[in-house]
Amino acid sequence: MPAFAYLLLPIFFWSGNYILGRITVSSGIDPFSISFLRWSLACLIILPFAYKKLRLERHIIMNNWQLLALFGWLGICNYNLFLYIGLTSTTVTNAVLLNSIMPVMILITARILLGSKTSWRQNTGILISTLGAITIVSRGSLETFLHLSFSPGDLWIITAAISWAIYSVLIVKRPKDMSLIGFFACTALIGTFIQAPLFFLFGHGSLTDLSVSNWGAIFYMGLFASIGAFLCWNTGVQKLGAATAGHFIHLLPVFSIVLSVIFLGENLLSFHYVGILLIFSGIFVATMLNKKITKSQTPQ
């Protein structure tokens, strides 16, 4: 499978998670229950496949437990829980817009933590795709964009984005001798363990209150938005780097719109097409064009 496909799939899965998460919290299910149940289910699914790896790699886990705990805290606990909390008190427009600035956060974090530098083509691509994301969430109206208001939920979304940016940048430092499935299972268990006391302290729902549709949404979150997305994302970051991976976050509003058209019967308007064109153009400039020009300029 092409390297970029490993970054496209997670965005598609997370777009579905975004829509289902919004619907689920709107139905009255608290974010602590959603996040904990989602990852508990993910752990139950992945453990039979990862058990042998975890047993064989237990010495690696013991030697790197602090780093693995950090990954579990940032990528499994913080990002998902903060996102669901944010969705309870912010608009969809604000949440998508704030998520779309994650590539900038990733680049800034990579510069701070790893000393990474970006080329002017990458910066140009980020600007173009950011304009595309803004065009979509503001419905092509400058007035709509200028009158966006910020709520406590927006701050939770920003915090979630920061957590994911740090996770994405540091993922290159994961133990090299540890298998991908072992790494994911280990961090998923740690992240779920961290969420357990939060679920019992702040979760106010009962499992019997969950409808069939609620369980269906949680199953999707556990299988596709958790296992499938995280395995693909980590592979994509390993292959292409955090800076390149960050550009693909701009596809989140695009995929979300497509899913809304399919499942909610919404229509694509002219500003959607303009935004999508800008997003894909920005990704092309920042990734494929930048890579091609850089390669051609490298002495043979």
PyMOL commands that set and color helices and strands:
alter all, ss='L'
color gray80, all
select helices_A, chain A and resi 5-26+31-56+58-63+65-87+92-100+102-114+120-137+142-146+152-173+180-202+207-209+212-240+242-264+270-297
alter helices_A, ss='H'
color red, helices_A
deselect
rebuild
show_as cartoon
